[in-house]
Amino acid sequence: MREIEEETGLTVQPILQGTAEWNNLTKETRELAFLYTAKVNKQAVSKDLFWVKKSELEAQKLAGTLNELLPIFFGEEQQIYFEV
Protein backbone atom coordinates (compact mmCIF):
# COMPACT_ATOMS: atom_id res chain seq x y z
CA MET A 1 0.00 0.00 0.00
CA ARG A 2 2.91 2.30 0.71
CA GLU A 3 4.20 1.88 -2.86
CA ILE A 4 0.78 2.69 -4.34
CA GLU A 5 0.67 5.87 -2.29
CA GLU A 6 4.23 6.79 -3.28
CA GLU A 7 3.62 6.17 -7.00
CA THR A 8 0.09 7.60 -7.33
CA GLY A 9 -0.55 9.75 -4.28
CA LEU A 10 -3.66 7.63 -3.55
CA THR A 11 -4.38 6.13 -0.14
CA VAL A 12 -6.13 2.77 -0.58
CA GLN A 13 -7.90 0.32 1.70
CA PRO A 14 -7.49 -3.15 0.09
CA ILE A 15 -10.30 -5.73 0.07
CA LEU A 16 -9.48 -9.33 -0.84
CA GLN A 17 -11.85 -10.46 -3.61
CA GLY A 18 -10.38 -13.84 -4.54
CA THR A 19 -7.41 -15.75 -5.88
CA ALA A 20 -6.14 -16.75 -9.31
CA GLU A 21 -3.89 -19.68 -10.16
CA TRP A 22 -2.29 -20.66 -13.48
CA ASN A 23 0.59 -22.53 -15.12
CA ASN A 24 3.58 -20.52 -16.24
CA LEU A 25 4.74 -22.71 -19.10
CA THR A 26 7.92 -20.70 -19.65
CA LYS A 27 9.14 -21.21 -16.08
CA GLU A 28 7.39 -24.58 -15.68
CA THR A 29 5.80 -23.39 -12.43
CA ARG A 30 2.35 -22.77 -10.97
CA GLU A 31 1.65 -19.18 -10.05
CA LEU A 32 -0.79 -17.75 -7.53
CA ALA A 33 -2.15 -14.22 -7.28
CA PHE A 34 -4.34 -12.60 -4.69
CA LEU A 35 -6.99 -10.35 -6.26
CA TYR A 36 -7.82 -7.13 -4.44
CA THR A 37 -10.07 -4.20 -4.96
CA ALA A 38 -9.58 -1.05 -2.96
CA LYS A 39 -11.67 1.71 -1.57
CA VAL A 40 -10.25 4.97 -2.85
CA ASN A 41 -11.55 8.48 -2.53
CA LYS A 42 -11.77 9.73 -6.10
CA GLN A 43 -9.34 12.58 -6.40
CA ALA A 44 -7.12 14.24 -8.94
CA VAL A 45 -4.26 12.01 -10.10
CA SER A 46 -1.10 12.67 -12.11
CA LYS A 47 -1.48 13.20 -15.87
CA ASP A 48 -0.21 9.64 -16.54
CA LEU A 49 -3.20 8.13 -14.69
CA PHE A 50 -6.91 8.38 -15.40
CA TRP A 51 -10.22 7.14 -14.00
CA VAL A 52 -12.39 4.80 -16.09
CA LYS A 53 -16.10 4.24 -15.48
CA LYS A 54 -16.96 0.66 -14.55
CA SER A 55 -19.31 0.44 -17.55
CA GLU A 56 -16.41 1.34 -19.90
CA LEU A 57 -13.74 -0.85 -18.27
CA GLU A 58 -14.15 -3.91 -20.51
CA ALA A 59 -13.48 -1.75 -23.59
CA GLN A 60 -10.06 -0.78 -22.22
CA LYS A 61 -6.88 -2.61 -23.19
CA LEU A 62 -5.99 -4.36 -19.91
CA ALA A 63 -2.87 -6.32 -18.98
CA GLY A 64 -2.75 -10.10 -19.44
CA THR A 65 -5.93 -11.92 -18.45
CA LEU A 66 -7.32 -9.03 -16.43
CA ASN A 67 -10.45 -8.84 -18.62
CA GLU A 68 -11.24 -12.46 -17.67
CA LEU A 69 -10.82 -11.62 -13.98
CA LEU A 70 -13.10 -8.56 -13.94
CA PRO A 71 -16.19 -10.54 -12.80
CA ILE A 72 -14.26 -11.59 -9.68
CA PHE A 73 -13.37 -8.00 -8.84
CA PHE A 74 -17.00 -6.94 -9.10
CA GLY A 75 -18.43 -9.91 -7.19
CA GLU A 76 -20.20 -11.31 -10.24
CA GLU A 77 -18.47 -14.68 -10.33
CA GLN A 78 -16.90 -17.37 -8.19
CA GLN A 79 -13.92 -16.03 -6.28
CA ILE A 80 -11.36 -18.45 -7.71
CA TYR A 81 -9.86 -18.28 -11.18
CA PHE A 82 -8.06 -21.44 -12.25
CA GLU A 83 -6.32 -21.98 -15.57
CA VAL A 84 -4.93 -25.36 -16.55
NUVEX-391706 format. One record per atom (N, C-alpha, C, O): x negated, y negated, z; residue in one letter. Coordinates in steps of 0.05 Angstrom, whole numbers, padded with zeros to 5 digits, always signed. Example, Ala and Ser with C-alpha at 12.3 -4.5 7.8 and 13.67 -1.06 7.14 Angstrom:
# residues 2
-00264+00114+00156A-00246+00090+00156A-00264+00066+00156A-00285+00066+00169A-00257+00045+00142S-00273+00021+00143S-00258-00001+00157S-00268-00023+00161S
This chain:
# residues 84
-00016+00023+00000M+00000+00000+00000M-00017-00025+00000M-00010-00045-00012M-00040-00023+00013R-00058-00046+00014R-00067-00053-00014R-00069-00077-00021R-00074-00033-00030E-00084-00038-00057E-00062-00050-00075E-00068-00068-00091E-00038-00042-00071I-00016-00054-00087I-00014-00083-00080I-00011-00100-00098I-00015-00089-00054E-00013-00117-00046E-00037-00134-00057E-00034-00156-00065E-00061-00122-00056E-00085-00136-00066E-00083-00141-00096E-00090-00162-00105E-00073-00121-00111E-00072-00123-00140E-00049-00140-00150E-00052-00154-00170E-00026-00139-00136T-00002-00152-00147T+00009-00175-00129T+00024-00191-00139T+00000-00175-00104G+00011-00195-00086G+00038-00187-00074G+00050-00202-00059G+00047-00162-00081L+00073-00153-00071L+00069-00136-00046L+00051-00120-00044L+00087-00139-00027T+00088-00123-00003T+00110-00102-00007T+00133-00110-00012T+00103-00076-00006V+00123-00055-00012V+00127-00038+00013V+00110-00035+00030V+00151-00026+00014Q+00158-00006+00034Q+00164+00019+00019Q+00186+00022+00008Q+00146+00039+00018P+00150+00063+00002P+00171+00082+00013P+00175+00084+00037P+00186+00095-00005I+00206+00115+00001I+00201+00140-00015I+00202+00138-00040I+00195+00162-00002L+00190+00187-00017L+00215+00196-00030L+00236+00200-00017L+00214+00200-00057Q+00237+00209-00072Q+00235+00239-00080Q+00255+00252-00084Q+00211+00249-00083G+00208+00277-00091G+00179+00283-00097G+00161+00268-00091G+00175+00306-00110T+00148+00315-00118T+00149+00324-00147T+00170+00331-00157T+00126+00325-00159A+00123+00335-00186A+00098+00353-00186A+00078+00348-00173A+00100+00374-00202E+00078+00394-00203E+00075+00402-00232E+00095+00406-00246E+00050+00405-00242W+00046+00413-00270W+00018+00426-00273W+00001+00423-00255W+00014+00439-00295N-00012+00451-00302N-00028+00430-00317N-00018+00417-00335N-00053+00427-00309N-00072+00410-00325N-00088+00430-00340N-00107+00442-00330N-00081+00434-00366L-00095+00454-00382L-00124+00447-00387L-00140+00466-00390L-00131+00422-00388T-00158+00414-00393T-00176+00422-00370T-00198+00432-00374T-00167+00418-00345K-00183+00424-00322K-00177+00452-00311K-00190+00462-00293K-00157+00465-00323E-00148+00492-00314E-00141+00491-00284E-00150+00508-00268E-00125+00471-00276T-00116+00468-00249T-00086+00462-00248T-00074+00455-00268T-00074+00465-00224R-00047+00455-00219R-00050+00428-00206R-00068+00424-00190R-00032+00410-00213E-00033+00384-00201E-00006+00377-00188E+00015+00387-00196E-00008+00362-00167L+00016+00355-00151L+00016+00325-00147L-00004+00313-00141L+00040+00313-00150A+00043+00284-00146A+00067+00280-00128A+00087+00294-00129A+00065+00260-00110F+00087+00252-00094F+00099+00228-00107F+00085+00209-00115F+00126+00228-00110L+00140+00207-00125L+00153+00188-00106L+00170+00196-00090L+00146+00163-00107Y+00156+00143-00089Y+00171+00121-00104Y+00164+00114-00127Y+00191+00110-00091T+00201+00084-00099T+00194+00065-00077T+00183+00074-00056T+00199+00040-00080A+00192+00021-00059A+00212-00002-00058A+00221-00011-00079A+00217-00010-00035K+00233-00034-00031K+00215-00058-00034K+00194-00060-00020K+00222-00076-00052V+00205-00099-00057V+00223-00123-00059V+00244-00122-00073V+00216-00145-00046N+00231-00170-00051N+00223-00181-00077N+00199-00186-00082N+00242-00184-00096K+00235-00195-00122K+00224-00223-00119K+00236-00240-00106K+00201-00226-00130Q+00187-00252-00128Q+00170-00256-00153Q+00168-00238-00170Q+00159-00279-00156A+00142-00285-00179A+00118-00267-00178A+00106-00263-00156A+00109-00257-00200V+00085-00240-00202V+00066-00253-00223V+00074-00271-00237V+00042-00243-00223S+00022-00253-00242S+00032-00250-00271S+00050-00234-00276S+00020-00265-00289K+00030-00264-00317K+00026-00237-00331K+00038-00231-00351K+00009-00219-00319D+00004-00193-00331D+00026-00173-00323D+00028-00152-00335D+00043-00180-00303L+00064-00163-00294L+00091-00175-00301L+00093-00199-00305L+00111-00157-00303F+00138-00168-00308F+00159-00148-00297F+00154-00125-00294F+00182-00159-00290W+00204-00143-00280W+00221-00133-00303W+00225-00147-00323W+00231-00108-00301V+00248-00096-00322V+00274-00087-00308V+00273-00075-00287V+00296-00094-00321K+00322-00085-00310K+00324-00055-00311K+00314-00043-00331K+00336-00042-00291K+00339-00013-00291K+00352-00003-00317K+00344+00017-00327K+00372-00017-00327S+00386-00009-00351S+00368-00010-00376S+00375+00003-00396S+00346-00024-00375E+00328-00027-00398E+00302-00010-00394E+00285-00010-00412E+00300+00003-00372L+00275+00017-00365L+00268+00040-00385L+00245+00042-00393L+00288+00056-00393E+00283+00078-00410E+00273+00070-00438E+00260+00085-00452E+00279+00045-00446A+00270+00035-00472A+00240+00026-00471A+00228+00021-00492A+00229+00024-00447Q+00201+00016-00444Q+00182+00039-00450Q+00189+00062-00446Q+00159+00032-00460K+00138+00052-00464K+00125+00057-00436K+00111+00040-00426K+00130+00081-00425L+00120+00087-00398L+00097+00107-00400L+00095+00122-00420L+00081+00109-00380A+00057+00126-00380A+00066+00156-00377A+00085+00162-00363A+00052+00173-00391G+00055+00202-00389G+00084+00211-00390G+00098+00205-00409G+00092+00227-00370T+00119+00238-00369T+00137+00222-00351T+00157+00232-00341T+00131+00197-00347L+00146+00181-00329L+00176+00179-00337L+00193+00179-00320L+00181+00178-00363N+00209+00177-00372N+00225+00201-00363N+00248+00199-00355N+00212+00225-00362E+00225+00249-00353E+00230+00249-00323E+00248+00262-00313E+00214+00234-00309L+00216+00232-00280L+00236+00211-00270L+00243+00211-00246L+00244+00193-00287L+00262+00171-00279L+00287+00180-00263L+00294+00168-00244L+00300+00202-00272P+00324+00211-00256P+00317+00217-00227P+00334+00213-00209P+00293+00226-00221I+00285+00232-00194I+00283+00206-00178I+00292+00204-00155I+00271+00186-00190F+00267+00160-00177F+00294+00147-00170F+00296+00132-00150F+00314+00151-00186F+00340+00139-00182F+00360+00157-00169F+00384+00151-00169F+00351+00180-00159G+00369+00198-00144G+00389+00212-00161G+00410+00221-00150G+00384+00215-00187E+00404+00226-00205E+00399+00256-00210E+00415+00269-00224E+00377+00266-00200E+00369+00294-00207E+00356+00306-00183E+00349+00293-00163E+00352+00333-00185Q+00338+00347-00164Q+00311+00333-00158Q+00300+00321-00176Q+00302+00335-00134Q+00278+00321-00126Q+00252+00334-00132Q+00231+00324-00123Q+00252+00356-00147I+00227+00369-00154I+00225+00371-00184I+00244+00380-00197I+00203+00363-00195Y+00197+00366-00224Y+00175+00386-00226Y+00154+00384-00214Y+00180+00407-00242F+00161+00429-00245F+00157+00434-00274F+00177+00439-00289F+00133+00434-00283E+00126+00440-00311E+00108+00464-00312E+00088+00465-00298E+00115+00483-00329V+00099+00507-00331V+00076+00503-00350V+00060+00521-00355V
